[in-house]
Amino acid sequence: MAVRRYELDFLRMIAILCVIAVHFVSSFFTYAHIDKAQLGGAFSYAFIYSIGELGVPLFVMLSGFLMLDRNYDATYVKKFFRFNFVPLVVAYEIWIFAYYFLVNFDIVSSSHVQFRSVAAAAFFMGDTQNFLWYLVMIIGLYLGLPIVARILPALHTQLRFYGTVLLVVLVFFATVVPSASYMGAYFGSNLSIFSVINLNIFSTHVWGGSVWMLYFVVGYALKKGVVHKISSLWLLAIFALSLAGDIATKTFDLLHQGSVHVRYDFIFVVCASIALFELITRVSFVNRLQREKNFLTSISVASFGIYVTHLVAREGIIKIMEHIPVDVVSTNGVFLSVLYVFLVGLCLLLSWLFVKVL
C-alpha cells in the first residue's frame, strides 16, 4: 500500500491558494484604496500577482510528478482513460455549460456569451472565454501522457543524445524565446519574435504554448531527483531572485502601462515555480504533523472543486459589494486579507457541497 506523502498535499494547497490569489487581486485590489499608479501600490499588486501566478505551474508539475513514471501498458491505459481522462472531460463539459447559464442569467458578473460560442468550446473548436482554459490544457496533456510516459525512460537511457536535443529545443521554445520577447520590449526593441514550434504533443490554444510540456516533464524529472544535489539554500536563492525579477517587471508594467498579464512562459516564472516545487517536496515537518494532516488532505482533495468554484464565488461577492459604498468596506489592505480568507472558506464550502450532492 502506497504511503501518502503529505508534503504533496501541502504543495497542492499552496498551488490552489496561489490560483485564488491571482484572480482575487485583479478584482478586489481597488477596494483597499491602494493606487496602482504609485510605486507602493504597484509593487503590492505585482507581489501578490507574481505569487499567484505560480499556482498553475505547480499544478502541472505535480501532474507530471505523480503520473509520468507509471507503466502505461494496455491495461493501465484503459484504467487511465476511465478514471482520469474521461472524468476530466465530463467535468469540463459540465462546467462549460454551467458557467454559461451562470453568466447569462446574471448570477455572476461577466460579459454575456452566445450559446454557439459555448457549444464550439465544448467540442474544442473555440475559446472557452473563461477560467476553464486550464482544463483544456490539461486535457491536451493527458491525451499525450501515455506516449510521453513510455518514451521518457528511453530518452534518458538508450536515446540520451536525442533526449538532450529535445530538452534543449523544449526549453528554447517554451521559455527562452518568449522571455527574449518580453525583455526586448523593456529595452525598446521593436522586433516581434515568438515561438513557431510547439513542443506539446497535443497542442492546445491556451496561454504558454510549449511551456506546459516543459512543466509536465520537469515534474517527472524532479521526482527522479535531477536536482537533488542542489542545496535547499541555493534553491531558495533561485526562487527569491526569480520572484524578485518577475515582481520588478510587473511593477514596471503597472507604472508605465497600468496593467499586467499572465506570463507562465517568462523565465522568471519558470525558475521560481521549479525552485518552489522542489523546496516544498523537501519539507519534512508536514509528515510529522498529526491533526493538521487531515486538514491538508481535505484541501488537497477539494482543490479541483475549489478551482472550478472560486471564480463563481468571487463574482458573487463582487455583485454584493457593488451595493456597498467603498468607504464602508475598506480603508486599507487589511480588508483584502479578511476578504481573501472568506473567499477561500466559501470555495471550500461550495466544493464540499458539490461533492455531497454529486
C-alpha positions as CSV (number, residue, x, y, z in Angstrom):
1,M,0.0,0.0,0.0
2,A,1.4,3.4,-1.0
3,V,2.4,5.8,1.8
4,R,0.7,9.1,1.5
5,R,3.1,12.0,1.0
6,Y,1.6,14.9,2.9
7,E,4.1,17.3,1.5
8,L,2.3,16.9,-1.8
9,D,-1.0,17.7,-0.1
10,F,0.8,20.8,1.2
11,L,2.0,21.6,-2.3
12,R,-1.5,21.3,-3.7
13,M,-2.8,23.5,-1.0
14,I,-0.2,26.2,-1.8
15,A,-1.0,25.9,-5.5
16,I,-4.7,26.5,-5.1
17,L,-4.2,29.4,-2.7
18,C,-1.9,30.9,-5.4
19,V,-4.5,30.5,-8.1
20,I,-7.2,32.1,-6.0
21,A,-4.8,35.0,-5.1
22,V,-4.0,35.9,-8.7
23,H,-7.7,36.1,-9.5
24,F,-8.6,37.8,-6.2
25,V,-6.1,40.7,-6.5
26,S,-7.3,41.6,-10.0
27,S,-10.9,42.0,-8.8
28,F,-10.6,43.3,-5.2
29,F,-7.5,45.4,-5.1
30,T,-9.4,48.7,-5.7
31,Y,-11.4,48.2,-2.6
32,A,-8.3,48.6,-0.5
33,H,-7.8,52.3,-1.6
34,I,-4.3,51.4,-3.0
35,D,-3.3,53.3,-6.1
36,K,-1.5,51.0,-8.6
37,A,-0.2,54.1,-10.4
38,Q,2.1,54.8,-7.4
39,L,5.2,52.8,-6.7
40,G,4.0,51.3,-3.4
41,G,0.6,50.2,-4.8
42,A,2.2,48.9,-8.0
43,F,4.7,46.8,-6.0
44,S,2.0,45.4,-3.7
45,Y,-0.2,44.4,-6.6
46,A,2.8,42.9,-8.5
47,F,3.9,41.0,-5.5
48,I,0.5,39.3,-5.0
49,Y,0.1,38.7,-8.7
50,S,3.5,37.2,-9.1
51,I,3.0,34.8,-6.2
52,G,-0.4,33.8,-7.5
53,E,1.0,33.2,-11.0
54,L,3.0,30.2,-9.6
55,G,-0.2,28.2,-8.9
56,V,-0.9,26.7,-12.3
57,P,2.7,25.7,-13.0
58,L,2.8,24.0,-9.6
59,F,-0.3,22.0,-10.5
60,V,1.1,20.9,-13.9
61,M,4.4,19.9,-12.4
62,L,2.6,17.9,-9.8
63,S,0.7,16.0,-12.5
64,G,4.0,15.1,-14.2
65,F,5.5,14.2,-10.8
66,L,2.6,11.8,-10.0
67,M,1.7,10.4,-13.4
68,L,4.6,10.2,-15.8
69,D,6.6,7.4,-14.1
70,R,3.7,4.9,-14.3
71,N,3.7,1.8,-16.6
72,Y,1.2,2.7,-19.3
73,D,0.6,-0.8,-20.7
74,A,-2.6,-1.7,-22.5
75,T,-4.4,-2.5,-19.2
76,Y,-3.3,0.7,-17.4
77,V,-4.1,2.9,-20.4
78,K,-7.7,1.8,-20.2
79,K,-7.7,2.4,-16.5
80,F,-6.2,5.8,-17.0
81,F,-8.8,6.8,-19.6
82,R,-11.7,5.5,-17.4
83,F,-10.7,7.1,-14.1
84,N,-8.6,10.1,-15.1
85,F,-9.2,11.3,-18.7
86,V,-13.0,10.7,-19.1
87,P,-13.9,12.3,-15.7
88,L,-11.8,15.3,-16.6
89,V,-13.6,15.8,-19.9
90,V,-17.0,15.3,-18.3
91,A,-16.2,17.9,-15.6
92,Y,-15.1,20.3,-18.4
93,E,-18.4,19.8,-20.3
94,I,-20.5,20.2,-17.2
95,W,-18.8,23.4,-16.2
96,I,-18.6,25.0,-19.7
97,F,-22.4,24.9,-19.8
98,A,-22.9,25.7,-16.1
99,Y,-20.8,28.8,-16.4
100,Y,-22.7,29.8,-19.5
101,F,-26.0,29.8,-17.5
102,L,-24.5,31.5,-14.5
103,V,-23.2,34.3,-16.7
104,N,-26.3,34.7,-18.9
105,F,-28.7,34.7,-16.0
106,D,-26.6,37.3,-14.3
107,I,-25.8,35.1,-11.3
108,V,-22.2,36.1,-11.8
109,S,-20.9,39.4,-13.1
110,S,-19.3,38.9,-16.6
111,S,-19.9,39.6,-20.2
112,H,-22.7,37.6,-21.7
113,V,-21.6,34.9,-24.2
114,Q,-23.5,33.3,-27.1
115,F,-24.6,29.7,-26.8
116,R,-22.9,28.8,-30.1
117,S,-19.6,30.0,-28.7
118,V,-20.0,27.8,-25.7
119,A,-21.0,24.9,-27.9
120,A,-17.9,25.4,-30.0
121,A,-15.8,25.4,-26.9
122,A,-17.5,22.3,-25.7
123,F,-16.3,20.5,-28.9
124,F,-12.8,22.0,-28.5
125,M,-13.4,24.2,-31.6
126,G,-13.3,27.6,-29.8
127,D,-12.0,29.6,-26.9
128,T,-13.6,28.9,-23.5
129,Q,-13.6,32.7,-22.8
130,N,-13.2,31.9,-19.1
131,F,-11.0,30.1,-16.5
132,L,-11.7,26.7,-18.0
133,W,-8.8,27.2,-20.4
134,Y,-6.8,25.3,-17.7
135,L,-8.9,22.2,-18.1
136,V,-8.5,22.3,-21.9
137,M,-4.7,22.5,-21.4
138,I,-4.7,19.5,-19.0
139,I,-6.9,17.5,-21.4
140,G,-4.4,18.1,-24.2
141,L,-1.5,17.0,-21.9
142,Y,-3.4,13.9,-20.8
143,L,-4.0,12.8,-24.4
144,G,-0.3,12.6,-24.9
145,L,0.5,11.4,-21.4
146,P,0.8,7.6,-22.1
147,I,3.1,8.3,-25.1
148,V,5.3,10.7,-23.1
149,A,5.5,8.3,-20.2
150,R,6.6,5.4,-22.4
151,I,9.2,7.4,-24.3
152,L,10.8,9.3,-21.3
153,P,12.8,6.3,-19.9
154,A,14.2,5.6,-23.4
155,L,15.2,9.2,-23.8
156,H,17.1,9.0,-20.5
157,T,18.9,5.8,-21.4
158,Q,19.1,4.4,-25.0
159,L,18.3,7.7,-26.7
160,R,20.2,10.0,-24.4
161,F,21.5,12.2,-27.2
162,Y,18.1,12.6,-28.8
163,G,16.6,13.3,-25.4
164,T,19.2,16.1,-24.8
165,V,18.3,17.6,-28.1
166,L,14.6,17.6,-27.4
167,L,15.2,19.1,-23.9
168,V,17.2,21.9,-25.3
169,V,14.7,22.6,-28.0
170,L,11.8,22.4,-25.5
171,V,13.5,24.9,-23.1
172,F,14.4,27.2,-26.0
173,F,10.9,27.5,-27.5
174,A,9.0,27.1,-24.2
175,T,10.7,29.9,-22.3
176,V,13.8,31.4,-23.9
177,V,12.1,32.8,-26.9
178,P,9.1,34.2,-25.0
179,S,11.3,35.7,-22.4
180,A,13.5,37.3,-25.0
181,S,10.4,38.9,-26.5
182,Y,9.3,40.2,-23.1
183,M,12.7,41.6,-22.2
184,G,13.2,43.1,-25.6
185,A,10.1,45.2,-25.1
186,Y,11.6,46.6,-21.8
187,F,14.7,47.8,-23.7
188,G,12.7,49.4,-26.5
189,S,13.1,46.6,-29.1
190,N,10.5,46.7,-31.9
191,L,11.5,43.2,-33.1
192,S,8.5,40.9,-32.9
193,I,9.6,37.3,-32.1
194,F,7.6,34.3,-30.9
195,S,7.9,30.5,-30.8
196,V,6.8,28.9,-34.0
197,I,7.5,25.4,-32.9
198,N,5.1,24.0,-30.3
199,L,6.6,21.0,-28.4
200,N,3.3,19.8,-26.8
201,I,2.3,16.5,-28.4
202,F,-1.3,17.5,-28.4
203,S,-1.1,21.3,-28.6
204,T,-3.8,23.4,-27.1
205,H,-4.6,27.0,-28.0
206,V,-4.0,28.5,-24.5
207,W,-1.5,30.8,-22.7
208,G,2.0,29.5,-22.6
209,G,2.2,27.0,-25.6
210,S,5.2,24.7,-25.1
211,V,5.8,25.7,-21.5
212,W,3.1,23.3,-20.2
213,M,5.0,20.3,-21.6
214,L,8.2,21.8,-20.0
215,Y,6.4,22.0,-16.6
216,F,5.0,18.5,-17.1
217,V,8.3,16.9,-17.9
218,V,10.1,18.9,-15.2
219,G,7.7,17.4,-12.6
220,Y,8.8,13.9,-13.7
221,A,12.5,14.9,-13.6
222,L,12.2,16.4,-10.1
223,K,10.7,13.1,-8.9
224,K,13.7,11.3,-10.4
225,G,16.0,13.6,-8.4
226,V,17.7,15.5,-11.1
227,V,18.3,18.5,-8.8
228,H,18.7,16.6,-5.5
229,K,22.4,17.6,-5.3
230,I,21.4,21.3,-5.3
231,S,21.2,22.5,-1.8
232,S,17.9,24.0,-0.5
233,L,19.8,27.3,0.2
234,W,20.6,27.6,-3.5
235,L,17.1,26.7,-4.5
236,L,15.8,29.3,-2.1
237,A,18.1,31.9,-3.7
238,I,16.9,30.9,-7.2
239,F,13.3,31.2,-6.1
240,A,13.8,34.6,-4.4
241,L,15.8,36.1,-7.2
242,S,13.4,34.8,-9.9
243,L,10.4,36.0,-8.0
244,A,12.0,39.4,-7.5
245,G,12.7,39.7,-11.2
246,D,9.1,38.9,-12.1
247,I,7.8,41.4,-9.4
248,A,10.1,44.1,-10.7
249,T,9.0,43.7,-14.3
250,K,5.3,43.6,-13.3
251,T,5.8,46.8,-11.2
252,F,7.3,48.5,-14.2
253,D,4.4,47.4,-16.4
254,L,1.9,48.8,-13.9
255,L,3.7,52.1,-13.6
256,H,4.1,52.6,-17.3
257,Q,1.1,50.7,-18.8
258,G,-1.4,50.4,-16.0
259,S,-1.9,46.7,-16.3
260,V,-0.2,43.3,-16.1
261,H,-0.8,40.0,-17.9
262,V,0.0,36.3,-17.0
263,R,3.3,35.1,-18.4
264,Y,3.6,31.5,-17.5
265,D,6.4,31.1,-20.1
266,F,8.6,34.0,-18.6
267,I,11.9,32.7,-17.4
268,F,11.5,34.3,-14.0
269,V,8.1,32.5,-13.5
270,V,9.6,29.2,-14.8
271,C,12.6,29.2,-12.5
272,A,10.6,30.4,-9.4
273,S,8.0,27.7,-10.0
274,I,10.5,24.9,-10.4
275,A,12.5,26.0,-7.3
276,L,9.4,26.4,-5.2
277,F,8.1,22.9,-6.2
278,E,11.4,21.3,-5.2
279,L,11.6,23.2,-2.0
280,I,8.1,22.2,-0.9
281,T,8.7,18.5,-1.7
282,R,11.7,18.7,0.6
283,V,9.6,19.9,3.5
284,S,9.7,17.2,6.2
285,F,7.8,18.8,9.1
286,V,4.5,18.2,7.2
287,N,4.8,14.5,7.6
288,R,5.3,14.9,11.4
289,L,2.0,16.8,11.8
290,Q,-0.9,15.0,13.4
291,R,-4.3,16.7,13.4
292,E,-3.2,19.1,10.6
293,K,-2.7,16.2,8.2
294,N,-6.5,15.7,7.9
295,F,-6.8,19.4,7.1
296,L,-4.1,19.3,4.4
297,T,-5.7,16.2,2.9
298,S,-9.1,17.9,2.8
299,I,-7.8,20.9,1.0
300,S,-5.8,18.7,-1.4
301,V,-8.8,16.5,-2.2
302,A,-11.0,19.6,-2.7
303,S,-8.5,21.5,-4.8
304,F,-10.2,20.8,-8.1
305,G,-13.6,21.7,-6.7
306,I,-12.1,24.9,-5.3
307,Y,-10.7,25.8,-8.7
308,V,-14.0,25.4,-10.6
309,T,-16.0,27.3,-7.9
310,H,-13.6,30.1,-6.9
311,L,-14.4,32.4,-9.7
312,V,-18.2,31.8,-9.3
313,A,-17.8,32.7,-5.6
314,R,-15.6,35.7,-6.4
315,E,-18.2,37.1,-8.9
316,G,-21.0,36.5,-6.3
317,I,-19.1,38.6,-3.7
318,I,-18.5,41.3,-6.3
319,K,-22.2,41.6,-7.0
320,I,-22.8,42.0,-3.3
321,M,-20.1,44.6,-2.9
322,E,-21.4,46.6,-5.8
323,H,-24.2,47.7,-3.5
324,I,-21.9,48.6,-0.6
325,P,-20.1,52.0,-0.5
326,V,-16.3,51.6,-0.9
327,D,-15.7,53.8,2.1
328,V,-17.7,51.4,4.3
329,V,-16.0,48.2,3.3
330,S,-12.4,49.4,3.3
331,T,-9.8,52.0,4.2
332,N,-6.7,49.8,3.9
333,G,-5.3,46.5,2.9
334,V,-6.4,44.6,6.0
335,F,-9.8,44.3,4.4
336,L,-8.3,42.4,1.5
337,S,-6.8,39.8,3.8
338,V,-10.1,39.2,5.6
339,L,-11.9,39.0,2.3
340,Y,-9.4,36.6,0.8
341,V,-9.8,34.2,3.8
342,F,-13.6,34.5,3.4
343,L,-13.3,33.6,-0.3
344,V,-11.2,30.6,0.4
345,G,-13.6,29.4,3.0
346,L,-16.6,29.9,0.8
347,C,-14.9,27.9,-2.0
348,L,-14.2,25.1,0.4
349,L,-17.9,25.1,1.4
350,L,-19.1,25.1,-2.2
351,S,-16.6,22.3,-3.1
352,W,-17.8,20.2,-0.2
353,L,-21.5,20.8,-1.2
354,F,-20.9,19.7,-4.8
355,V,-19.1,16.5,-3.6
356,K,-22.1,15.7,-1.3
357,V,-24.7,16.4,-4.0
358,L,-22.9,14.5,-6.7
